[in-house]
Amino acid sequence: MEYFADKFYLISIMALPFLLAVTLHEAGHAFAANAFGDPTPKNDGRLSLDPLVHMDLVGTVIIPLFAVLTGFPFLIGYAKPVIIQPGNFKGNRKKAMVLVALAGPAGNVIVAVFCALVLKYAISAGGSGEDWLINAMYYGVFMNCLFMVFNLLPIPPLDGGAVVEQFLPYEAAQKYRSIAPYGFFILIGIIMLASSIITVPTQFMTGLVVWAVGVPI
């Protein structure tokens, strides 16, 4: 029973931060694409900060729960990808593609800062490391920094891959994009064999956000 109680508590402090991390990441892409002239996200109902609009049953609920219950090294999952039509972008299309790709990780930074601010004031109000809110908000900082780092890896179809692609010659970009179907397996390999590629920058970013906001340690 203690095992299940611990898992339930872990899920309770992870649920909201994880939901915000994956869904507002996609919202960032939607708002950026709309700003550059593509109405597709708006027409699809994705121009919203409501997490429920971006949730995916498998990626946002089932896979994360499985990861927690099986003790997977990372809480993995995803929201519904935002569909964009780059042909609708106005101005420099390559620049727009880069900024739209970076808008997702930028959304994670914004949520991480928000969680850090809540954490700061919860501690200032006399909260301790045993409090649910403090644990949930610290995890919110960590989770959003993790998603930022993860999505900036230069592996298609992640955002980092989309950025790199824009700086390659056409033929090289086509070959680089062809890696996308194998991206999931590459990522699993990194998680299992070289997780420090993700954990070290995530820990650095978490500490940076906490320090920048002035959270008392």
DRENKETOR-154445 format. One record per residue: residue in one letter; z, x, y of N, C-alpha, C, O, CB in turn. Coordinates in steps of 0.2 Angstrom, whole numbers, padded with zeros to 4 digits, always signed. Glycine has a CB too. Example, Ala and Ser with C-alpha at 12.3 -4.5 7.8 and 13.67 -1.06 7.14 Angstrom:
# residues 2
a+0039+0066-0028+0039+0062-0022+0039+0066-0016+0042+0071-0017+0045+0057-0022 s+0035+0064-0011+0036+0068-0005+0039+0064+0000+0040+0067+0006+0029+0070-0003 
***
This chain:
# residues 217
m+0000+0004-0006+0000+0000+0000+0000+0004+0006-0003+0003+0011+0006-0005+0000 e+0004+0010+0006+0004+0014+0012-0003+0017+0014-0005+0018+0019+0009+0020+0011 y-0007+0018+0008-0014+0021+0009-0018+0016+0013-0021+0018+0018-0017+0023+0003 f-0018+0010+0011-0022+0005+0015-0019+0003+0022-0023+0002+0026-0022-0002+0010 a-0012+0004+0023-0009+0003+0029-0012+0008+0034-0013+0007+0040-0002+0003+0029 d-0012+0014+0031-0015+0020+0036-0022+0019+0037-0024+0020+0043-0014+0027+0032 k-0026+0017+0032-0033+0016+0034-0034+0010+0039-0038+0010+0043-0037+0014+0027 f-0030+0005+0038-0031-0001+0043-0029+0001+0050-0032-0001+0055-0026-0007+0040 y-0024+0005+0051-0022+0008+0057-0027+0012+0060-0029+0012+0066-0015+0011+0057 l-0030+0016+0056-0036+0021+0058-0042+0017+0060-0045+0018+0065-0038+0026+0052 i-0043+0012+0056-0049+0007+0058-0048+0004+0065-0052+0003+0069-0050+0002+0053 s-0041+0002+0066-0040-0002+0072-0040+0002+0078-0042+0000+0083-0032-0004+0072 i-0039+0009+0078-0039+0013+0084-0046+0016+0085-0048+0018+0090-0034+0019+0083 m-0050+0016+0079-0057+0018+0080-0062+0013+0082-0067+0014+0085-0059+0021+0073 a-0061+0006+0080-0066+0001+0081-0069+0000+0088-0075+0001+0089-0062-0006+0079 l-0064-0001+0093-0067-0002+0099-0070+0004+0102-0076+0004+0105-0061-0004+0104 p-0067+0010+0102-0071+0016+0104-0078+0017+0101-0083+0019+0104-0067+0022+0103 f-0078+0016+0094-0084+0017+0091-0089+0012+0093-0095+0014+0094-0083+0017+0083 l-0087+0006+0094-0092+0000+0096-0095+0002+0103-0101+0001+0104-0088-0006+0096 l-0090+0004+0107-0093+0006+0114-0097+0012+0114-0102+0012+0118-0087+0008+0119 a-0096+0017+0110-0100+0023+0109-0107+0022+0107-0112+0024+0110-0096+0028+0104 v-0108+0018+0102-0114+0017+0099-0118+0012+0103-0124+0012+0104-0114+0015+0092 t-0115+0006+0106-0119+0001+0109-0120+0003+0116-0126+0001+0119-0115-0005+0109 l-0116+0006+0120-0117+0008+0127-0122+0014+0127-0125+0015+0132-0111+0009+0131 h-0122+0018+0122-0127+0023+0121-0134+0020+0122-0138+0022+0125-0126+0027+0115 e-0135+0014+0118-0142+0011+0118-0143+0007+0125-0148+0007+0127-0142+0006+0112 a-0137+0005+0127-0138+0001+0134-0140+0006+0139-0144+0005+0144-0131-0002+0136 g-0138+0013+0139-0141+0018+0143-0148+0019+0143-0151+0019+0148-0137+0025+0142 h-0151+0019+0137-0158+0019+0136-0162+0013+0139-0167+0014+0142-0160+0020+0128 a-0159+0007+0138-0162+0001+0140-0162+0001+0148-0167-0001+0151-0158-0005+0138 f-0157+0003+0151-0156+0002+0159-0161+0008+0162-0164+0007+0167-0149+0003+0161 a-0161+0014+0158-0166+0019+0161-0173+0017+0160-0177+0018+0165-0164+0026+0157 a-0175+0014+0154-0182+0012+0153-0184+0007+0158-0189+0007+0161-0183+0010+0146 n-0179+0002+0160-0181-0003+0164-0182+0000+0171-0186-0002+0175-0175-0008+0164 a-0178+0005+0173-0178+0008+0180-0185+0011+0181-0187+0012+0187-0172+0013+0181 f-0188+0014+0175-0194+0017+0176-0200+0013+0175-0206+0015+0175-0194+0023+0171 g-0199+0006+0175-0204+0001+0175-0206-0002+0168-0211-0006+0168-0210+0005+0178 d-0202+0000+0163-0204-0004+0157-0199-0010+0156-0193-0009+0155-0203+0001+0151 p-0203-0016+0156-0199-0022+0155-0197-0024+0148-0193-0029+0147-0202-0028+0158 t-0199-0020+0143-0198-0021+0136-0190-0022+0134-0189-0027+0131-0200-0016+0131 p-0186-0018+0136-0179-0019+0135-0176-0025+0138-0172-0029+0134-0174-0013+0137 k-0178-0027+0144-0176-0033+0147-0179-0039+0143-0175-0044+0142-0178-0033+0154 n-0185-0039+0141-0188-0044+0138-0185-0045+0131-0185-0051+0128-0196-0043+0137 d-0182-0040+0128-0179-0040+0121-0172-0042+0122-0168-0043+0117-0180-0034+0118 g-0169-0043+0128-0162-0045+0129-0157-0039+0128-0151-0040+0127-0160-0050+0124 r-0160-0033+0129-0156-0027+0128-0153-0024+0135-0149-0019+0135-0160-0022+0125 l-0155-0027+0140-0153-0025+0147-0146-0028+0148-0145-0032+0153-0158-0027+0153 s-0141-0026+0144-0134-0029+0145-0129-0023+0143-0130-0019+0139-0134-0035+0140 l-0123-0024+0145-0117-0020+0144-0113-0023+0138-0108-0020+0136-0113-0018+0150 d-0115-0029+0136-0111-0033+0131-0113-0029+0124-0118-0029+0122-0114-0040+0130 p-0108-0026+0121-0109-0023+0114-0112-0027+0109-0115-0025+0105-0102-0020+0112 l-0110-0034+0109-0113-0038+0104-0120-0038+0104-0124-0040+0099-0110-0045+0105 v-0123-0037+0110-0131-0038+0111-0134-0032+0107-0140-0032+0104-0133-0037+0118 h-0130-0026+0106-0133-0020+0103-0131-0019+0096-0133-0014+0093-0131-0014+0108 m-0126-0023+0094-0123-0022+0087-0129-0022+0081-0133-0027+0082-0118-0026+0086 d-0128-0019+0076-0132-0019+0070-0127-0020+0064-0122-0016+0064-0137-0013+0069 l-0128-0025+0060-0123-0026+0055-0122-0020+0050-0116-0019+0049-0125-0032+0051 v-0127-0017+0048-0126-0012+0044-0124-0005+0047-0119-0002+0045-0133-0010+0040 g-0127-0004+0053-0126+0003+0056-0119+0003+0060-0116+0008+0061-0131+0004+0061 t-0117-0003+0063-0112-0004+0067-0105-0006+0063-0100-0005+0066-0113-0008+0073 v-0106-0009+0058-0100-0012+0054-0100-0009+0047-0095-0006+0045-0101-0019+0053 i-0105-0010+0043-0104-0008+0036-0104+0000+0035-0099+0002+0031-0110-0011+0032 i-0108+0004+0038-0108+0011+0037-0102+0014+0040-0099+0018+0036-0114+0014+0040 p-0100+0012+0046-0093+0015+0048-0087+0014+0044-0083+0018+0043-0092+0013+0055 l-0087+0008+0042-0081+0006+0037-0081+0010+0031-0076+0012+0028-0081-0002+0036 f-0087+0011+0028-0088+0015+0022-0086+0022+0023-0083+0025+0019-0095+0014+0019 a-0088+0025+0029-0086+0031+0031-0079+0032+0031-0076+0037+0029-0090+0034+0037 v-0075+0028+0034-0068+0028+0035-0064+0027+0028-0060+0031+0027-0065+0023+0040 l-0066+0023+0025-0063+0021+0018-0064+0027+0013-0060+0028+0008-0065+0015+0015 t-0070+0030+0014-0071+0036+0009-0069+0043+0011-0070+0048+0008-0078+0036+0007 g-0067+0043+0018-0064+0049+0020-0070+0054+0022-0069+0060+0022-0060+0053+0015 f-0076+0051+0024-0081+0055+0026-0079+0059+0032-0076+0057+0037-0088+0051+0028 p-0082+0066+0033-0080+0070+0038-0081+0067+0045-0077+0069+0050-0083+0077+0038 f-0086+0063+0046-0087+0060+0053-0088+0053+0052-0090+0050+0047-0094+0063+0056 l-0086+0049+0058-0087+0042+0058-0095+0041+0060-0096+0042+0066-0082+0038+0063 i-0099+0039+0055-0106+0039+0056-0108+0032+0057-0104+0027+0055-0110+0042+0051 g-0113+0030+0061-0116+0024+0062-0121+0023+0068-0122+0029+0071-0110+0019+0063 y-0123+0018+0069-0128+0017+0074-0128+0010+0077-0126+0005+0073-0135+0019+0072 a-0131+0009+0082-0133+0002+0085-0140+0001+0084-0144+0005+0082-0130+0001+0092 k-0143-0005+0086-0150-0007+0086-0153-0002+0091-0152-0003+0097-0151-0014+0087 p-0158+0001+0088-0162+0005+0093-0166+0001+0098-0168-0004+0097-0167+0010+0089 v-0166+0004+0105-0169+0000+0110-0177+0002+0110-0179+0008+0109-0166+0002+0117 i-0181-0003+0109-0188-0002+0109-0191-0001+0116-0189-0005+0121-0192-0008+0106 i-0194+0004+0117-0197+0006+0124-0205+0007+0123-0207+0009+0118-0194+0012+0127 q-0208+0005+0128-0216+0006+0129-0217+0011+0134-0218+0009+0140-0219+0000+0130 p-0218+0018+0133-0219+0023+0138-0225+0022+0142-0225+0024+0148-0219+0030+0135 g-0230+0018+0140-0236+0017+0143-0234+0013+0150-0238+0012+0154-0241+0013+0139 n-0228+0009+0150-0227+0005+0156-0223+0009+0161-0222+0007+0167-0222+0000+0153 f-0221+0016+0159-0218+0020+0164-0222+0021+0170-0228+0022+0170-0215+0026+0161 k-0219+0021+0176-0222+0023+0182-0221+0030+0184-0215+0032+0183-0220+0018+0188 g-0225+0033+0187-0224+0040+0189-0225+0045+0184-0230+0044+0179-0217+0041+0192 n-0222+0050+0184-0222+0056+0179-0219+0053+0172-0213+0053+0171-0219+0062+0181 r-0224+0052+0167-0222+0049+0161-0217+0054+0157-0212+0052+0154-0228+0047+0157 k-0219+0060+0157-0215+0065+0153-0208+0066+0156-0203+0066+0152-0218+0072+0153 k-0207+0066+0163-0201+0066+0166-0197+0060+0164-0191+0060+0163-0201+0067+0174 a-0200+0054+0164-0197+0048+0163-0194+0048+0156-0189+0045+0154-0202+0042+0164 m-0198+0050+0151-0196+0050+0144-0190+0055+0143-0185+0053+0139-0202+0053+0140 v-0190+0060+0147-0184+0065+0146-0178+0061+0149-0172+0061+0146-0185+0071+0150 l-0178+0058+0154-0172+0055+0158-0170+0049+0154-0164+0047+0153-0174+0053+0165 v-0175+0045+0151-0173+0039+0147-0169+0042+0140-0165+0039+0138-0179+0035+0145 a-0172+0047+0137-0168+0050+0131-0161+0052+0133-0157+0051+0129-0173+0056+0129 l-0161+0055+0139-0154+0058+0141-0149+0053+0143-0143+0054+0144-0155+0063+0147 a-0152+0047+0145-0148+0041+0147-0143+0039+0142-0137+0037+0144-0152+0035+0150 g-0145+0039+0136-0140+0037+0130-0134+0042+0130-0128+0039+0131-0144+0038+0124 p-0135+0049+0129-0129+0053+0130-0125+0053+0136-0119+0053+0136-0131+0060+0129 a-0129+0051+0142-0125+0050+0148-0121+0044+0148-0115+0044+0151-0130+0050+0154 g-0123+0039+0145-0119+0033+0144-0112+0035+0140-0107+0032+0142-0123+0028+0140 n-0113+0039+0135-0107+0041+0131-0102+0045+0136-0096+0044+0135-0109+0045+0125 v-0105+0049+0140-0100+0053+0145-0097+0048+0149-0091+0049+0151-0104+0058+0149 i-0100+0043+0152-0097+0038+0156-0091+0035+0152-0086+0034+0155-0102+0033+0159 v-0092+0033+0146-0087+0029+0142-0081+0034+0141-0076+0032+0141-0090+0026+0136 a-0083+0040+0139-0078+0045+0138-0073+0046+0144-0067+0046+0143-0081+0052+0136 v-0076+0046+0150-0072+0047+0156-0068+0041+0157-0062+0041+0159-0077+0048+0162 f-0071+0035+0156-0067+0028+0157-0061+0029+0152-0055+0027+0154-0071+0022+0155 c-0062+0030+0146-0057+0031+0141-0051+0036+0143-0045+0035+0142-0059+0033+0134 a-0053+0041+0146-0049+0046+0148-0045+0044+0154-0039+0045+0154-0053+0053+0150 l-0048+0040+0158-0044+0037+0164-0038+0032+0161-0033+0032+0164-0049+0033+0169 v-0040+0028+0157-0036+0023+0154-0030+0027+0150-0024+0026+0151-0039+0019+0148 l-0032+0033+0147-0027+0037+0143-0022+0040+0148-0016+0040+0147-0031+0042+0139 k-0025+0042+0154-0021+0045+0159-0015+0041+0162-0010+0042+0162-0025+0048+0165 y-0018+0035+0163-0013+0030+0166-0008+0027+0161-0002+0025+0163-0017+0024+0170 a-0010+0027+0155-0006+0025+0149+0000+0030+0148+0006+0028+0147-0009+0023+0143 i-0002+0036+0149+0003+0041+0148+0008+0041+0154+0014+0042+0154+0000+0048+0147 s+0005+0041+0160+0009+0041+0166+0014+0035+0166+0019+0035+0170+0004+0040+0172 a+0012+0029+0163+0016+0023+0163+0022+0024+0158+0026+0019+0157+0012+0017+0161 g+0022+0030+0154+0028+0031+0150+0026+0031+0142+0030+0031+0138+0033+0027+0151 g+0019+0030+0141+0017+0029+0134+0018+0036+0130+0018+0041+0133+0010+0027+0134 s+0018+0035+0124+0019+0041+0120+0013+0042+0114+0009+0037+0114+0026+0041+0116 g+0013+0047+0111+0008+0048+0106+0008+0043+0100+0004+0043+0096+0009+0055+0103 e+0014+0039+0100+0014+0034+0095+0011+0028+0097+0010+0023+0092+0022+0033+0093 d+0009+0027+0103+0007+0020+0105-0001+0019+0103-0005+0024+0103+0007+0020+0113 w-0002+0013+0101-0009+0012+0099-0014+0013+0105-0019+0016+0103-0009+0004+0097 l-0013+0011+0111-0017+0012+0116-0019+0019+0117-0025+0021+0118-0015+0009+0123 i-0014+0023+0117-0015+0030+0119-0019+0034+0113-0024+0037+0114-0008+0034+0119 n-0018+0032+0107-0022+0034+0101-0029+0032+0102-0034+0036+0100-0019+0032+0095 a-0030+0025+0103-0036+0023+0104-0041+0026+0109-0046+0027+0108-0036+0015+0105 m-0037+0027+0115-0041+0030+0121-0043+0037+0120-0048+0039+0122-0037+0029+0127 y-0038+0041+0117-0040+0048+0115-0046+0048+0110-0050+0052+0111-0034+0052+0112 y-0045+0044+0105-0051+0043+0101-0057+0041+0104-0063+0043+0102-0049+0039+0095 g-0057+0037+0109-0063+0035+0113-0066+0041+0117-0072+0041+0117-0061+0030+0118 v-0062+0045+0119-0064+0051+0122-0068+0056+0117-0074+0058+0118-0059+0055+0126 f-0064+0057+0112-0067+0061+0106-0074+0058+0104-0079+0062+0103-0062+0062+0101 m-0074+0052+0102-0079+0048+0099-0085+0049+0103-0091+0050+0101-0078+0041+0097 n-0085+0047+0110-0090+0047+0114-0093+0054+0115-0099+0055+0116-0088+0044+0121 c-0088+0059+0115-0091+0066+0116-0095+0068+0110-0099+0072+0110-0085+0071+0117 l-0092+0066+0104-0095+0067+0097-0102+0064+0097-0107+0067+0095-0091+0064+0092 f-0103+0058+0100-0110+0055+0100-0114+0058+0105-0120+0059+0104-0109+0047+0102 m-0112+0061+0110-0116+0064+0115-0119+0070+0112-0125+0072+0112-0112+0066+0121 v-0114+0075+0109-0116+0081+0106-0121+0079+0100-0126+0083+0100-0110+0085+0103 f-0119+0075+0096-0123+0073+0090-0131+0071+0092-0135+0074+0089-0120+0067+0086 n-0131+0067+0097-0138+0064+0099-0142+0069+0103-0148+0069+0104-0137+0058+0103 l-0139+0075+0105-0142+0080+0109-0145+0085+0104-0148+0090+0107-0138+0083+0114 l-0143+0085+0098-0146+0090+0093-0154+0089+0093-0156+0084+0093-0143+0089+0086 p-0157+0095+0094-0164+0095+0094-0168+0093+0088-0172+0097+0085-0167+0101+0097 i-0166+0087+0085-0169+0085+0078-0172+0078+0079-0168+0074+0081-0164+0085+0073 p-0179+0077+0078-0181+0071+0079-0178+0066+0073-0177+0069+0068-0189+0071+0078 p-0176+0060+0074-0178+0056+0080-0172+0056+0085-0172+0051+0089-0180+0049+0078 l-0168+0060+0085-0162+0060+0090-0165+0061+0097-0170+0063+0098-0157+0065+0088 d-0160+0060+0102-0162+0060+0109-0164+0068+0111-0169+0069+0115-0157+0058+0114 g-0161+0072+0108-0162+0079+0109-0169+0081+0107-0173+0085+0110-0157+0084+0106 g-0171+0078+0101-0178+0079+0099-0183+0076+0103-0189+0079+0104-0179+0076+0092 a-0182+0070+0106-0186+0067+0111-0187+0071+0117-0193+0072+0120-0184+0060+0113 v-0182+0075+0119-0182+0079+0125-0186+0085+0124-0191+0087+0128-0175+0081+0127 v-0185+0089+0118-0189+0095+0116-0196+0093+0116-0201+0097+0118-0186+0097+0110 e-0198+0087+0113-0205+0085+0112-0209+0085+0118-0215+0087+0118-0205+0079+0108 q-0206+0083+0124-0209+0083+0130-0211+0089+0133-0216+0090+0137-0205+0079+0135 f-0208+0095+0131-0210+0101+0133-0215+0105+0129-0216+0111+0130-0204+0105+0134 l-0217+0102+0123-0222+0105+0118-0229+0103+0120-0230+0098+0122-0220+0104+0111 p-0234+0108+0118-0241+0106+0119-0242+0100+0114-0238+0099+0109-0245+0112+0117 y-0247+0097+0115-0249+0090+0111-0248+0091+0104-0245+0088+0100-0255+0088+0113 e-0252+0096+0101-0252+0097+0094-0245+0099+0091-0243+0097+0086-0257+0102+0092 a-0242+0103+0095-0235+0106+0092-0230+0100+0093-0226+0099+0088-0233+0111+0097 a-0231+0095+0098-0227+0089+0098-0228+0085+0092-0223+0082+0090-0228+0086+0105 q-0234+0084+0090-0236+0080+0085-0233+0082+0078-0230+0078+0074-0244+0079+0084 k-0233+0089+0077-0230+0092+0071-0223+0091+0071-0219+0090+0066-0232+0099+0070 y-0220+0092+0077-0213+0092+0078-0210+0085+0077-0205+0084+0074-0211+0094+0085 r-0214+0080+0079-0212+0073+0078-0212+0071+0071-0209+0066+0069-0217+0068+0082 s-0217+0074+0067-0217+0073+0060-0211+0074+0056-0210+0072+0050-0223+0076+0057 i-0206+0078+0059-0200+0079+0056-0196+0073+0055-0191+0073+0051-0196+0085+0059 a-0197+0068+0060-0192+0062+0060-0190+0059+0054-0184+0057+0053-0196+0057+0065 p-0195+0058+0049-0193+0055+0043-0188+0059+0039-0184+0056+0035-0199+0053+0038 y-0187+0065+0040-0183+0069+0036-0176+0071+0040-0172+0074+0038-0186+0076+0034 g-0176+0068+0047-0171+0070+0051-0164+0068+0048-0159+0072+0049-0172+0066+0058 f-0164+0062+0045-0157+0060+0042-0155+0065+0037-0149+0066+0037-0158+0053+0039 f-0159+0068+0033-0157+0072+0028-0155+0079+0031-0150+0082+0028-0162+0073+0022 i-0158+0081+0036-0156+0087+0040-0149+0086+0043-0145+0091+0042-0162+0089+0045 l-0148+0080+0046-0142+0079+0049-0136+0079+0044-0131+0082+0045-0142+0073+0052 i-0137+0076+0038-0132+0076+0033-0131+0083+0030-0125+0085+0029-0134+0072+0027 g-0136+0087+0030-0135+0094+0028-0131+0098+0033-0127+0102+0031-0142+0098+0027 i-0132+0097+0039-0128+0100+0045-0121+0098+0044-0116+0102+0045-0131+0098+0052 i-0120+0091+0043-0113+0089+0043-0109+0092+0037-0103+0094+0037-0113+0081+0042 m-0112+0092+0031-0109+0095+0025-0109+0102+0025-0104+0105+0022-0113+0093+0019 l-0114+0106+0028-0114+0113+0027-0112+0117+0033-0110+0123+0033-0120+0115+0025 a-0113+0114+0039-0112+0118+0045-0110+0113+0051-0112+0113+0056-0119+0121+0048 s-0104+0110+0049-0101+0105+0054-0099+0108+0060-0098+0104+0065-0096+0101+0050 s-0098+0114+0061-0095+0117+0067-0100+0117+0072-0099+0117+0078-0093+0125+0066 i-0107+0116+0070-0112+0115+0075-0111+0109+0080-0112+0109+0085-0119+0115+0072 i-0107+0104+0076-0106+0098+0080-0098+0098+0082-0097+0096+0088-0107+0092+0075 t-0094+0100+0078-0087+0100+0080-0085+0104+0086-0081+0102+0090-0082+0101+0074 v-0087+0110+0086-0085+0115+0091-0087+0112+0098-0083+0112+0103-0088+0122+0090 p-0093+0111+0100-0095+0108+0106-0092+0101+0108-0090+0100+0113-0103+0107+0107 t-0090+0097+0102-0087+0091+0103-0080+0092+0106-0078+0089+0110-0087+0087+0097 q-0076+0097+0103-0069+0098+0105-0069+0101+0112-0065+0100+0116-0066+0103+0100 f-0074+0105+0113-0075+0108+0120-0076+0102+0125-0072+0102+0130-0081+0113+0121 m-0081+0098+0124-0082+0092+0129-0076+0088+0129-0074+0085+0135-0088+0088+0126 t-0073+0086+0124-0067+0082+0124-0061+0085+0128-0058+0082+0133-0064+0081+0117 g-0060+0092+0128-0055+0095+0132-0057+0095+0139-0053+0095+0143-0054+0102+0129 l-0064+0096+0140-0066+0096+0147-0066+0090+0151-0063+0089+0156-0074+0098+0147 v-0067+0084+0147-0066+0077+0150-0059+0076+0152-0057+0074+0157-0069+0072+0145 v-0055+0077+0147-0047+0076+0148-0045+0080+0153-0041+0078+0157-0044+0078+0141 w-0047+0087+0154-0045+0091+0159-0048+0089+0166-0044+0088+0171-0047+0098+0158 a-0054+0087+0166-0057+0085+0173-0054+0078+0175-0053+0078+0182-0064+0083+0172 v-0052+0074+0171-0049+0068+0173-0041+0069+0175-0039+0065+0179-0049+0062+0168 g-0038+0074+0172-0031+0075+0174-0026+0072+0169-0021+0070+0171-0030+0073+0181 v-0029+0071+0163-0024+0068+0158-0018+0073+0157-0020+0079+0155-0028+0066+0152 p-0012+0072+0158-0007+0076+0156-0006+0078+0149-0006+0073+0145+0000+0073+0158 i-0006+0084+0147-0006+0086+0140+0001+0087+0138+0003+0089+0132-0010+0092+0138 
***
